[in-house]
Amino acid sequence: MTRVNRKADEIRRLSDDDLVKELEEVRRRFFSLRLGWITRQESNHRLISQMKRRIARLETIHRERQLAVQAVAKKE
């Protein structure tokens, strides 16, 4: 299993509430990281792309769950 799949599997194990909290936390950290980069307090630019990927993974899995709920609701 690749590292990306492992990360996605770890995210999928989170409950819905934990997923939303993690997404909010990562967005806050991304904002502070960007602010630090702009003010030249942060020098590791790779962290920005890593945070973007993390946010994308979280949002994708969150959307998968929303679609699954909608599919179940349509069947009923």
mmCIF file of the C-alpha atoms, coordinates in Angstrom:
data_MODEL
# 
_entry.id   MODEL 
# 
loop_
_atom_site.group_PDB 
_atom_site.id 
_atom_site.type_symbol 
_atom_site.label_atom_id 
_atom_site.label_alt_id 
_atom_site.label_comp_id 
_atom_site.label_asym_id 
_atom_site.label_entity_id 
_atom_site.label_seq_id 
_atom_site.pdbx_PDB_ins_code 
_atom_site.Cartn_x 
_atom_site.Cartn_y 
_atom_site.Cartn_z 
_atom_site.occupancy 
_atom_site.B_iso_or_equiv 
_atom_site.pdbx_formal_charge 
_atom_site.auth_seq_id 
_atom_site.auth_comp_id 
_atom_site.auth_asym_id 
_atom_site.auth_atom_id 
_atom_site.pdbx_PDB_model_num 
ATOM 1  C CA . MET A 1 1  ? 0.000   0.000  0.000  1.00 0.00 ? 1  MET A CA 1 
ATOM 2  C CA . THR A 1 2  ? 1.380   3.401  -0.903 1.00 0.00 ? 2  THR A CA 1 
ATOM 3  C CA . ARG A 1 3  ? 1.781   6.256  1.521  1.00 0.00 ? 3  ARG A CA 1 
ATOM 4  C CA . VAL A 1 4  ? -1.047  8.203  -0.087 1.00 0.00 ? 4  VAL A CA 1 
ATOM 5  C CA . ASN A 1 5  ? -3.456  5.313  0.337  1.00 0.00 ? 5  ASN A CA 1 
ATOM 6  C CA . ARG A 1 6  ? -2.394  4.896  3.932  1.00 0.00 ? 6  ARG A CA 1 
ATOM 7  C CA . LYS A 1 7  ? -3.095  8.545  4.602  1.00 0.00 ? 7  LYS A CA 1 
ATOM 8  C CA . ALA A 1 8  ? -6.505  8.274  2.953  1.00 0.00 ? 8  ALA A CA 1 
ATOM 9  C CA . ASP A 1 9  ? -7.259  5.115  4.958  1.00 0.00 ? 9  ASP A CA 1 
ATOM 10 C CA . GLU A 1 10 ? -6.370  6.930  8.166  1.00 0.00 ? 10 GLU A CA 1 
ATOM 11 C CA . ILE A 1 11 ? -8.743  9.742  7.250  1.00 0.00 ? 11 ILE A CA 1 
ATOM 12 C CA . ARG A 1 12 ? -11.521 7.285  6.361  1.00 0.00 ? 12 ARG A CA 1 
ATOM 13 C CA . ARG A 1 13 ? -11.275 5.794  9.850  1.00 0.00 ? 13 ARG A CA 1 
ATOM 14 C CA . LEU A 1 14 ? -12.271 9.142  11.377 1.00 0.00 ? 14 LEU A CA 1 
ATOM 15 C CA . SER A 1 15 ? -15.861 9.733  12.395 1.00 0.00 ? 15 SER A CA 1 
ATOM 16 C CA . ASP A 1 16 ? -17.846 12.435 10.601 1.00 0.00 ? 16 ASP A CA 1 
ATOM 17 C CA . ASP A 1 17 ? -17.421 14.919 13.447 1.00 0.00 ? 17 ASP A CA 1 
ATOM 18 C CA . ASP A 1 18 ? -13.698 14.229 13.723 1.00 0.00 ? 18 ASP A CA 1 
ATOM 19 C CA . LEU A 1 19 ? -13.347 14.651 9.961  1.00 0.00 ? 19 LEU A CA 1 
ATOM 20 C CA . VAL A 1 20 ? -14.966 18.089 10.069 1.00 0.00 ? 20 VAL A CA 1 
ATOM 21 C CA . LYS A 1 21 ? -12.818 19.128 13.041 1.00 0.00 ? 21 LYS A CA 1 
ATOM 22 C CA . GLU A 1 22 ? -9.654  17.918 11.304 1.00 0.00 ? 22 GLU A CA 1 
ATOM 23 C CA . LEU A 1 23 ? -10.600 19.849 8.165  1.00 0.00 ? 23 LEU A CA 1 
ATOM 24 C CA . GLU A 1 24 ? -11.111 23.058 10.158 1.00 0.00 ? 24 GLU A CA 1 
ATOM 25 C CA . GLU A 1 25 ? -7.830  22.571 12.000 1.00 0.00 ? 25 GLU A CA 1 
ATOM 26 C CA . VAL A 1 26 ? -5.862  21.937 8.808  1.00 0.00 ? 26 VAL A CA 1 
ATOM 27 C CA . ARG A 1 27 ? -7.389  25.012 7.170  1.00 0.00 ? 27 ARG A CA 1 
ATOM 28 C CA . ARG A 1 28 ? -6.329  27.132 10.164 1.00 0.00 ? 28 ARG A CA 1 
ATOM 29 C CA . ARG A 1 29 ? -2.801  25.732 10.039 1.00 0.00 ? 29 ARG A CA 1 
ATOM 30 C CA . PHE A 1 30 ? -2.676  26.349 6.289  1.00 0.00 ? 30 PHE A CA 1 
ATOM 31 C CA . PHE A 1 31 ? -3.710  29.966 6.813  1.00 0.00 ? 31 PHE A CA 1 
ATOM 32 C CA . SER A 1 32 ? -0.981  30.500 9.419  1.00 0.00 ? 32 SER A CA 1 
ATOM 33 C CA . LEU A 1 33 ? 1.546   28.753 7.217  1.00 0.00 ? 33 LEU A CA 1 
ATOM 34 C CA . ARG A 1 34 ? 0.696   31.010 4.287  1.00 0.00 ? 34 ARG A CA 1 
ATOM 35 C CA . LEU A 1 35 ? 0.891   34.048 6.541  1.00 0.00 ? 35 LEU A CA 1 
ATOM 36 C CA . GLY A 1 36 ? 4.287   32.911 7.798  1.00 0.00 ? 36 GLY A CA 1 
ATOM 37 C CA . TRP A 1 37 ? 5.464   32.350 4.240  1.00 0.00 ? 37 TRP A CA 1 
ATOM 38 C CA . ILE A 1 38 ? 4.336   35.821 3.125  1.00 0.00 ? 38 ILE A CA 1 
ATOM 39 C CA . THR A 1 39 ? 5.990   37.513 6.100  1.00 0.00 ? 39 THR A CA 1 
ATOM 40 C CA . ARG A 1 40 ? 9.148   35.419 5.546  1.00 0.00 ? 40 ARG A CA 1 
ATOM 41 C CA . GLN A 1 41 ? 8.914   33.717 8.928  1.00 0.00 ? 41 GLN A CA 1 
ATOM 42 C CA . GLU A 1 42 ? 8.509   30.306 7.296  1.00 0.00 ? 42 GLU A CA 1 
ATOM 43 C CA . SER A 1 43 ? 11.123  29.120 4.826  1.00 0.00 ? 43 SER A CA 1 
ATOM 44 C CA . ASN A 1 44 ? 9.877   25.621 3.970  1.00 0.00 ? 44 ASN A CA 1 
ATOM 45 C CA . HIS A 1 45 ? 7.659   26.172 0.939  1.00 0.00 ? 45 HIS A CA 1 
ATOM 46 C CA . ARG A 1 46 ? 6.999   22.433 0.566  1.00 0.00 ? 46 ARG A CA 1 
ATOM 47 C CA . LEU A 1 47 ? 4.722   22.521 3.580  1.00 0.00 ? 47 LEU A CA 1 
ATOM 48 C CA . ILE A 1 48 ? 2.251   24.658 1.638  1.00 0.00 ? 48 ILE A CA 1 
ATOM 49 C CA . SER A 1 49 ? 1.743   22.044 -1.076 1.00 0.00 ? 49 SER A CA 1 
ATOM 50 C CA . GLN A 1 50 ? 1.574   19.268 1.533  1.00 0.00 ? 50 GLN A CA 1 
ATOM 51 C CA . MET A 1 51 ? -1.144  21.143 3.399  1.00 0.00 ? 51 MET A CA 1 
ATOM 52 C CA . LYS A 1 52 ? -3.067  21.720 0.166  1.00 0.00 ? 52 LYS A CA 1 
ATOM 53 C CA . ARG A 1 53 ? -2.977  17.996 -0.544 1.00 0.00 ? 53 ARG A CA 1 
ATOM 54 C CA . ARG A 1 54 ? -4.122  17.196 2.989  1.00 0.00 ? 54 ARG A CA 1 
ATOM 55 C CA . ILE A 1 55 ? -7.052  19.605 2.646  1.00 0.00 ? 55 ILE A CA 1 
ATOM 56 C CA . ALA A 1 56 ? -7.963  18.072 -0.729 1.00 0.00 ? 56 ALA A CA 1 
ATOM 57 C CA . ARG A 1 57 ? -7.920  14.554 0.751  1.00 0.00 ? 57 ARG A CA 1 
ATOM 58 C CA . LEU A 1 58 ? -10.108 15.612 3.654  1.00 0.00 ? 58 LEU A CA 1 
ATOM 59 C CA . GLU A 1 59 ? -12.591 17.403 1.415  1.00 0.00 ? 59 GLU A CA 1 
ATOM 60 C CA . THR A 1 60 ? -12.741 14.473 -1.014 1.00 0.00 ? 60 THR A CA 1 
ATOM 61 C CA . ILE A 1 61 ? -13.512 11.949 1.698  1.00 0.00 ? 61 ILE A CA 1 
ATOM 62 C CA . HIS A 1 62 ? -16.034 14.326 3.264  1.00 0.00 ? 62 HIS A CA 1 
ATOM 63 C CA . ARG A 1 63 ? -17.775 14.653 -0.119 1.00 0.00 ? 63 ARG A CA 1 
ATOM 64 C CA . GLU A 1 64 ? -17.731 10.863 -0.615 1.00 0.00 ? 64 GLU A CA 1 
ATOM 65 C CA . ARG A 1 65 ? -19.596 10.480 2.643  1.00 0.00 ? 65 ARG A CA 1 
ATOM 66 C CA . GLN A 1 66 ? -22.128 13.146 1.694  1.00 0.00 ? 66 GLN A CA 1 
ATOM 67 C CA . LEU A 1 67 ? -22.811 11.403 -1.606 1.00 0.00 ? 67 LEU A CA 1 
ATOM 68 C CA . ALA A 1 68 ? -23.171 8.039  0.123  1.00 0.00 ? 68 ALA A CA 1 
ATOM 69 C CA . VAL A 1 69 ? -25.782 9.496  2.495  1.00 0.00 ? 69 VAL A CA 1 
ATOM 70 C CA . GLN A 1 70 ? -27.664 11.030 -0.443 1.00 0.00 ? 70 GLN A CA 1 
ATOM 71 C CA . ALA A 1 71 ? -27.618 7.712  -2.316 1.00 0.00 ? 71 ALA A CA 1 
ATOM 72 C CA . VAL A 1 72 ? -29.066 5.902  0.686  1.00 0.00 ? 72 VAL A CA 1 
ATOM 73 C CA . ALA A 1 73 ? -31.730 8.578  1.077  1.00 0.00 ? 73 ALA A CA 1 
ATOM 74 C CA . LYS A 1 74 ? -32.755 8.234  -2.586 1.00 0.00 ? 74 LYS A CA 1 
ATOM 75 C CA . LYS A 1 75 ? -33.149 4.477  -2.270 1.00 0.00 ? 75 LYS A CA 1 
ATOM 76 C CA . GLU A 1 76 ? -35.557 4.853  0.624  1.00 0.00 ? 76 GLU A CA 1 
# 
